[in-house]
Amino acid sequence: MLNKIIKFTAMRKTYYQKLAGMGLLLVILFVFQEYTSKGKEDFSGVKFVTEHPAAISLAEFDPNDLNAKQWQHLGFTEKQVKTILKYKKIVGGKFISKEQLKKCFAISEDKFSTLAPYVLLPENTREAQSTRFNHYGKRGITISGSFNPDHYSAADWQQMGFSEKQAAAILKYKNYLGGSFASKEKFRECFIISEENFQKISPYLLLPEKAPAGFSHYAKNQNQEKIKIRYYAFDPNTMDMEGWKSFGFSEKQAQTIINYRDRNLKGSFKSLEEIQRCFVISPEKFAELKPFIRLNTTSVTANPSNKSPEPKQQETDFSKTDLNSITFRQLIEFGFDEKAAGSMIGFRKKLGGFVTKEQILTTYNIDKELTQKLLSTAPLNTSNVQKYTLLEAPEEWLKNHPYFKYSADRIIFYRLSEKDERKIWKLLKVKPEYEARMKLYLK
């Protein structure tokens, strides 16, 4: 009897479980039917709360100028802003192109598309390098029509699209040329004007293609110079700075002539050829001076003590002087002052030798024009420049080399576990131009 009761209770329990399951199934079917039947219901009144409900007002901006709050005003979260600023440090502390900015993973594809038209950066790295002397501003270079650049003021250059400093540099270059650009060829040599901008401006320049024969940038105005400068007989061995300046030389040029005479030639010119070889005396200027030169060689050749004359100082043939072995004295002989000569020798020592002539132009405290003349005259032998692989470079060398010292610690760290140099470069994430400089000293 007891067994029958237990069996009946179990059957009853099972029955109720099945009934409950069927009821639950019916409820689900009913809800599903109700939901699908409202597919055409109007939800236009429903509003979703966004993270930044206020509209963002965009204007042109340089991402390198933005602080954390300004990035947030563009619609980024605090966490995203931290990522962007950290990425900026990784790429060298400055974004150089839109292409580089786009790689920051905190900036989504859609967000970048929205911001891109307002970002004041070149499109890509190659464009950034080709326009390295131009600061991207709200305006590009615009030319309204044909013009003579000799008549342009600083305001005119700024209106064209150059910055205030660039406009001042262009006028300074014009003054250096003697107050006139003279030709498109000379205009093109102005370092402020990139090749890209020159190509835009060139068709509108009212200048001849080539400089006229005999053009000299040392004469401010050749016609005016003939009127203002009155030459007289003089001894170049006794001429002081004011005397040289009265002949149309600038104070800097006059000082160079005196330094050349007193330091390199031990106090006196021995011949007209030595005067002519002085860098700041152009062939045209020497031709004007020559009829008035009264070179007094008596004090030079006299030898009252009957001692054997001092051997004549050996003059340097700079066309055969290697830039990686040129000495301090030889740089002074060429026309550099002591500060510039010391800077060049010191920079070369830190680098372990120059690999390209362009490196020399980046030396501090040098006269660019004089340096260009030296580079066009003297050869560069790089056979003795020490080079390493990124994996083998000594730690001390990395930490002291001007091109590697800022990345030295990271290189040393990454190469402990990574033996593929290509992967190390990816981890370093240095600017392309910095990487190119570093590779000059790698095998």
KEFI-134154 format. One record per residue (C-alpha): x, y, z; residue in one letter; residue number from 1. Coordinates in steps of 0.25 Angstrom, whole numbers, plus 5000, padded with zeros to 4 digits. Each point is the difference from the previous one (the first is absolute). Last residue first. Layout:
east/north/up/aa/i
X/Y/Z/a/NUM
...
//
This chain:
east/north/up/aa/i
5305/5196/4835/k/443
4994/5012/5009/l/442
5006/5014/5001/y/441
4991/5006/4989/l/440
4989/4992/5005/k/439
4998/5009/5012/m/438
4998/5012/4990/r/437
4989/4992/4993/a/436
4993/4996/5013/e/435
5000/5014/5004/y/434
4993/5004/4987/e/433
4990/4989/5001/p/432
4996/5004/5014/k/431
5003/4990/5011/v/430
4991/4988/5003/k/429
5010/4993/5008/l/428
4992/4987/5000/l/427
4999/5000/4984/k/426
5015/5002/5000/w/425
5002/4989/5009/i/424
4992/4991/4991/k/423
5008/5003/4988/r/422
5013/4997/5008/e/421
4996/4986/5003/d/420
5007/4995/5012/k/419
4989/5004/5011/e/418
5001/4996/5014/s/417
5012/5008/5005/l/416
4999/5009/4988/r/415
4988/5007/5005/y/414
5007/5005/5013/f/413
5013/5005/4993/i/412
4992/5007/4989/i/411
4990/5006/5010/r/410
5012/5006/5008/d/409
5007/5005/4988/a/408
4988/5008/4994/s/407
5004/5014/5004/y/406
5015/4997/4999/k/405
4999/4994/4985/f/404
5002/5012/4991/y/403
5009/5008/5009/p/402
5009/4988/5003/h/401
5003/4999/5015/n/400
4990/4990/5005/k/399
5001/4991/4988/l/398
5015/5000/5001/w/397
5000/4997/5014/e/396
4990/4988/4998/e/395
5009/4994/4989/p/394
4993/4998/4987/a/393
4999/4985/4997/e/392
4985/4998/4998/l/391
4997/5013/4993/l/390
5012/4997/4990/t/389
5012/5008/5001/y/388
5007/5011/4993/k/387
5014/5007/5002/q/386
5003/5011/4990/v/385
5013/4997/4994/n/384
4996/4998/4985/s/383
4991/5013/5001/t/382
5009/5009/4991/n/381
4994/5013/4997/l/380
5005/5009/4989/p/379
5003/5016/5002/a/378
4995/5010/4990/t/377
4985/5000/5000/s/376
4999/4997/5014/l/375
5010/5012/5004/l/374
4991/5009/4991/k/373
4987/4995/5007/q/372
5007/5002/5014/t/371
5003/5015/4996/l/370
4986/5002/4997/e/369
4995/4993/5012/k/368
5009/5007/5010/d/367
5001/4991/5012/i/366
4995/5002/5014/n/365
4993/4986/5001/y/364
5003/4989/4990/t/363
4988/4995/4992/t/362
5008/5004/4987/l/361
5010/4990/5003/i/360
4990/4989/5000/q/359
4997/5003/4985/e/358
5014/4996/4996/k/357
4996/4986/5003/t/356
5007/4989/5009/v/355
5007/5010/5009/f/354
5010/4994/5011/g/353
4999/4993/5013/g/352
4987/5008/5003/l/351
5005/5007/5012/k/350
5013/5003/4994/k/349
4994/5006/4988/r/348
4991/5009/5009/f/347
5013/5005/5007/g/346
5007/5003/4987/i/345
4988/5008/4995/m/344
4998/5007/5013/s/343
5014/5004/5001/g/342
5001/5005/4986/a/341
4987/5008/5002/a/340
5005/5006/5014/k/339
5014/5003/4994/e/338
4995/5008/4988/d/337
5000/4993/4987/f/336
5007/5006/4988/g/335
5007/4988/4993/f/334
5013/5003/5008/e/333
4991/4998/5013/i/332
4995/4987/4995/l/331
5014/4996/4997/q/330
5005/5003/5014/r/329
4988/4992/5006/f/328
5004/4988/4991/t/327
4994/4993/4988/i/326
5000/4985/5003/s/325
4986/4996/4997/n/324
4998/5011/4990/l/323
5011/4995/4992/d/322
5010/5010/4994/t/321
5003/4998/4985/k/320
4991/5012/4995/s/319
5004/5007/5012/f/318
5014/5002/4995/d/317
5006/5006/5013/t/316
5011/5010/5000/e/315
5014/4997/5005/q/314
5005/5011/5008/q/313
5013/5006/4994/k/312
5012/4995/5007/p/311
5006/5011/5009/e/310
5011/5007/4995/p/309
5014/4996/5004/s/308
5005/5011/5010/k/307
5008/5012/4994/n/306
4994/5008/5012/s/305
4996/5011/4991/p/304
4991/4990/4991/n/303
4991/5009/4992/a/302
4990/4992/4991/t/301
4987/5003/5007/v/300
5003/5014/5005/s/299
5004/5003/4985/t/298
4988/4993/4995/t/297
4991/5012/4999/n/296
4988/4996/4992/l/295
4994/5013/4993/r/294
4987/4996/4996/i/293
4992/5010/4993/f/292
4999/4994/4986/p/291
4997/4986/5006/k/290
4987/5005/5008/l/289
4990/5000/4989/e/288
5005/4986/4994/a/287
5000/4995/5014/f/286
4985/5004/5002/k/285
4997/4992/4987/e/284
5008/4988/5004/p/283
4993/5000/5014/s/282
5007/5004/5012/i/281
4993/4993/5011/v/280
5008/4987/4998/f/279
5014/5005/5001/c/278
5007/4994/4988/r/277
5001/5013/4992/q/276
5008/5006/5012/i/275
5010/4988/4999/e/274
5001/5002/4985/e/273
5004/5015/5002/l/272
5012/4995/5007/s/271
5007/4999/5014/k/270
4987/5004/5008/f/269
5004/5003/5015/s/268
4998/4996/5014/g/267
5003/4986/5001/k/266
4993/4996/4987/l/265
4989/4991/5007/n/264
4998/5008/5013/r/263
5003/5015/4996/d/262
4996/5000/4986/r/261
4988/4991/5000/y/260
4996/5006/5013/n/259
5000/5014/4994/i/258
4992/4995/4988/i/257
4990/4993/5008/t/256
4999/5013/5009/q/255
4997/5008/4987/a/254
4989/4990/4996/q/253
4993/5000/5013/k/252
5000/5016/5000/e/251
4995/5000/4986/s/250
5009/5003/4989/f/249
4997/5012/4991/g/248
5014/5006/4999/f/247
4998/5009/5012/s/246
4998/4987/5008/k/245
5014/4996/4996/w/244
5005/5013/5006/g/243
4992/4999/5012/e/242
5005/4986/5003/m/241
5015/5004/4999/d/240
5009/5001/4988/m/239
5014/4998/5003/t/238
5004/4987/4992/n/237
4989/5004/4990/p/236
5009/5012/4996/d/235
4991/5011/4994/f/234
4998/5008/4987/a/233
4986/5006/5000/y/232
4986/4995/4997/y/231
4988/5009/5000/r/230
4988/4991/5003/i/229
4986/5008/4999/k/228
4999/5001/4984/i/227
5006/4987/4996/k/226
4992/4993/5012/e/225
4987/5006/4995/q/224
5002/4993/4986/n/223
5004/4987/5006/q/222
4989/5000/5010/n/221
5002/4992/5013/k/220
5013/4994/4995/a/219
5003/4987/5007/y/218
4990/4992/4993/h/217
5008/5002/4987/s/216
4994/4998/4986/f/215
5011/4999/4989/g/214
4991/4994/4990/a/213
4985/5003/5003/p/212
4993/4990/5009/a/211
4992/4989/4993/k/210
4985/4998/4997/e/209
4997/5014/4999/p/208
4990/5006/5010/l/207
4986/5004/5000/l/206
4996/4988/5009/l/205
4986/4995/4997/y/204
5004/4986/4994/p/203
5010/4998/5012/s/202
4990/5001/5012/i/201
4994/4987/5000/k/200
5013/4992/4996/q/199
5007/5009/5011/f/198
4990/4995/5010/n/197
5003/4986/4997/e/196
5015/5002/5000/e/195
4999/5006/5014/s/194
5002/5015/5002/i/193
5007/5003/5013/i/192
5013/4995/4994/f/191
5001/5012/4990/c/190
5007/4993/4988/e/189
4988/5000/4991/r/188
5000/5016/5000/f/187
5014/4999/4995/k/186
4996/4991/4988/e/185
4987/5008/4998/k/184
5010/5012/4997/s/183
5005/5013/5006/a/182
4994/4998/5014/f/181
5003/5014/5002/s/180
5005/5009/5012/g/179
5015/4995/5000/g/178
4998/4985/5001/l/177
5001/5001/5015/y/176
4989/5010/5000/n/175
4991/4990/4992/k/174
5004/4990/5011/y/173
4996/5009/5011/k/172
4987/5003/4993/l/171
4997/4985/4999/i/170
5004/4998/5015/a/169
4990/5011/5004/a/168
4989/4993/4992/a/167
5003/4987/5007/q/166
5000/5006/5013/k/165
4986/5006/4998/e/164
4994/4987/4994/s/163
4999/4998/4985/f/162
4986/5000/4994/g/161
5000/5010/4988/m/160
4995/5010/5010/q/159
5012/4998/5008/q/158
5009/5002/4988/w/157
4993/5013/4997/d/156
5001/5005/5015/a/155
5015/4997/5000/a/154
5001/5009/4988/s/153
5000/4996/4985/y/152
5006/5009/4989/h/151
5012/4991/4998/d/150
4990/4988/4998/p/149
4996/5005/4987/n/148
4985/4996/4998/f/147
4991/4991/4991/s/146
4987/4997/5006/g/145
4992/4998/5013/s/144
5009/4989/5005/i/143
4996/4992/5012/t/142
5009/4992/5009/i/141
4991/4992/5010/g/140
4992/5006/5011/r/139
4996/4996/5014/k/138
5014/4997/5003/g/137
5010/4989/4997/y/136
5014/5005/5004/h/135
5009/4999/4988/n/134
5015/4996/5001/f/133
4997/4985/5000/r/132
4991/5001/4988/t/131
5006/4988/4993/s/130
5001/4992/5013/q/129
4985/5002/5003/a/128
4996/4996/4986/e/127
5008/4987/5002/r/126
4994/4998/5014/t/125
4985/5001/4995/n/124
4988/5009/4999/e/123
5008/5012/5005/p/122
4994/5006/5013/l/121
4990/5011/5004/l/120
4989/4990/5004/v/119
4986/5006/4996/y/118
4997/4991/4988/p/117
5005/4988/5008/a/116
4990/5002/5012/l/115
4988/4993/4995/t/114
5007/4989/4993/s/113
5009/4998/5013/f/112
4988/4997/5008/k/111
4994/4990/4990/d/110
5013/4992/4999/e/109
5001/5000/5016/s/108
5011/5009/5007/i/107
5005/4992/5012/a/106
5007/4991/4991/f/105
5010/5011/4996/c/104
5004/4996/4985/k/103
4991/5012/4995/k/102
5010/5010/5006/l/101
5012/4994/4992/q/100
4992/5002/4987/e/99
4995/5013/5004/k/98
5015/5004/5000/s/97
5011/5005/5009/i/96
4994/4997/5014/f/95
5010/5005/5011/k/94
5007/4995/5012/g/93
5008/4989/4993/g/92
4990/4990/4996/v/91
4999/4994/5014/i/90
4997/5013/5006/k/89
4988/5002/4991/k/88
4995/4986/5003/y/87
5000/5004/5015/k/86
4992/5012/4996/l/85
4990/4992/4992/i/84
4999/4989/5011/t/83
4997/5011/5011/k/82
4990/5006/4991/v/81
4993/4987/4998/q/80
4999/4998/5015/k/79
4994/5013/5003/e/78
4990/4998/4989/t/77
5001/5007/4986/f/76
4990/5009/4995/g/75
5008/5011/4994/l/74
4998/5008/5013/h/73
5007/4988/5007/q/72
5012/5003/4991/w/71
5000/5014/5004/q/70
5000/4996/5015/k/69
5012/4991/4998/a/68
5008/5011/4993/n/67
5000/5003/4985/l/66
5012/5007/4993/d/65
5005/4987/4993/n/64
4987/4997/4994/p/63
5000/5013/4992/d/62
4986/5005/4998/f/61
4990/5005/4990/e/60
4986/5002/5006/a/59
4990/4990/5005/l/58
4988/5003/5008/s/57
4996/4987/5007/i/56
4985/4998/5003/a/55
4996/4997/5014/a/54
4994/4987/5003/p/53
5014/4994/5003/h/52
4999/4986/5007/e/51
4987/4998/4993/t/50
4986/4998/5006/v/49
4990/4993/4990/f/48
4987/5006/4997/k/47
4987/4993/4998/v/46
4989/5008/4993/g/45
5003/4995/4987/s/44
4997/4986/5005/f/43
4987/4998/4991/d/42
4995/4985/5000/e/41
5002/4993/4987/k/40
5005/4988/5006/g/39
4990/4999/5011/k/38
4994/4986/4996/s/37
5014/4995/5002/t/36
5000/5003/5015/y/35
4986/4995/5003/e/34
5003/4987/4993/q/33
5012/4998/5008/f/32
4993/5003/5013/v/31
4989/4990/4996/f/30
5010/4989/4996/l/29
5008/5002/5013/i/28
4987/4999/5009/v/27
4996/4987/4992/l/26
5014/4994/5003/l/25
4998/5004/5015/l/24
4987/4993/5001/g/23
5005/4987/4993/m/22
5011/4999/5010/g/21
4991/5002/5012/a/20
4991/4989/4995/l/19
5012/4991/4998/k/18
5004/5003/5014/q/17
4986/4997/5005/y/16
5000/4987/4994/y/15
5013/4996/5005/t/14
4996/5003/5014/k/13
4987/4992/4998/r/12
5008/4988/4995/m/11
5009/5000/5012/a/10
4989/5001/5010/t/9
4993/4988/4994/f/8
5012/4992/5001/k/7
5002/5003/5014/i/6
4986/4997/5003/i/5
5001/4987/4993/k/4
5012/4996/5007/n/3
4993/5002/5014/l/2
4989/4991/4996/m/1
//
